[in-house]
Amino acid sequence: MLAVADRETSNILTGNGRCVGAGAGPVAIGSGGPYAQSAGARVIGKLPTWRAAEIVAAFAVDCCRLVIYTQSKNQVIRVLE
């Protein structure tokens, strides 16, 4: 699964390209997904001037503090232009 977003829409895509989750606001995948989504919702409202990658990095750090199974050294954030 892959989480993708732009300024208006957030999507979760499967390996074969199907969109299984679409909407506005943060999306998250994996066993810690609900923690990541709640952290993202908290951060996104406070930081409207940050770029998407900065917001993702900020709430990924928060998730690492909340969930023992999430490791900050394994986070990969890629921005497609």
C-alpha positions as a printed NumPy array, in Angstrom:
array([[  0.   ,   0.   ,   0.   ],
       [  1.061,   3.549,  -0.701],
       [ -0.198,   6.805,   0.777],
       [ -0.231,   9.725,  -1.676],
       [ -1.553,  13.254,  -1.335],
       [ -1.612,  16.73 ,  -2.753],
       [ -2.976,  19.954,  -1.243],
       [ -6.625,  18.921,  -1.678],
       [ -6.836,  15.114,  -1.638],
       [ -5.289,  12.202,   0.237],
       [ -5.369,   8.661,  -1.165],
       [ -4.285,   5.145,  -0.258],
       [ -3.341,   2.979,  -3.24 ],
       [ -2.962,  -0.802,  -3.378],
       [ -0.165,  -2.646,  -5.129],
       [ -2.273,  -3.011,  -8.277],
       [ -3.18 ,   0.705,  -8.339],
       [ -6.686,   0.581,  -6.859],
       [ -7.654,   3.515,  -4.663],
       [ -8.991,   2.125,  -1.361],
       [ -9.14 ,   5.298,   0.669],
       [ -9.746,   8.794,  -0.583],
       [-10.645,  12.034,   1.073],
       [ -9.342,  15.189,   2.6  ],
       [ -6.977,  15.221,   5.54 ],
       [ -4.242,  12.854,   6.652],
       [ -4.209,   9.168,   5.728],
       [ -2.101,   6.406,   7.241],
       [ -1.322,   2.744,   6.625],
       [  0.071,  -0.125,   8.674],
       [ -0.409,  -1.343,  12.21 ],
       [  0.355,   2.097,  13.63 ],
       [ -1.877,   3.82 ,  11.101],
       [ -4.479,   5.117,  13.557],
       [ -1.733,   6.672,  15.69 ],
       [ -0.127,   8.26 ,  12.651],
       [ -3.446,   9.581,  11.406],
       [ -4.337,  11.183,  14.72 ],
       [ -0.867,  12.719,  15.07 ],
       [ -1.118,  14.037,  11.514],
       [ -4.515,  15.591,  12.155],
       [ -3.09 ,  17.362,  15.207],
       [ -0.015,  18.667,  13.381],
       [ -1.659,  19.64 ,  10.096],
       [ -3.96 ,  22.194,  11.71 ],
       [ -1.109,  23.931,  13.516],
       [  1.325,  24.18 ,  10.63 ],
       [ -0.514,  25.486,   7.549],
       [  2.608,  27.079,   6.07 ],
       [  4.728,  23.894,   6.13 ],
       [  5.297,  21.824,   3.023],
       [  3.79 ,  18.33 ,   2.886],
       [  7.117,  16.559,   3.534],
       [  7.727,  18.698,   6.638],
       [  4.281,  17.849,   8.006],
       [  4.789,  14.136,   7.331],
       [  8.182,  14.183,   9.047],
       [  6.767,  16.026,  12.073],
       [  3.967,  13.582,  12.709],
       [  6.17 ,  10.565,  11.941],
       [  8.363,  11.682,  14.845],
       [  5.265,  11.99 ,  17.058],
       [  4.184,   8.481,  16.083],
       [  7.573,   7.087,  16.987],
       [  7.078,   8.509,  20.463],
       [  3.599,   6.954,  20.798],
       [  4.046,   3.489,  19.277],
       [  6.84 ,   1.14 ,  20.309],
       [  6.617,  -0.699,  16.968],
       [  7.327,   2.416,  14.884],
       [ 10.995,   3.206,  14.404],
       [ 12.157,   6.616,  13.248],
       [ 15.227,   5.214,  11.477],
       [ 12.99 ,   3.291,   9.043],
       [ 10.929,   6.249,   7.818],
       [ 11.14 ,   7.021,   4.101],
       [  9.545,  10.194,   2.766],
       [  9.652,  10.878,  -0.955],
       [  8.321,  13.961,  -2.678],
       [  7.364,  13.728,  -6.334],
       [  7.456,  17.001,  -8.228]])
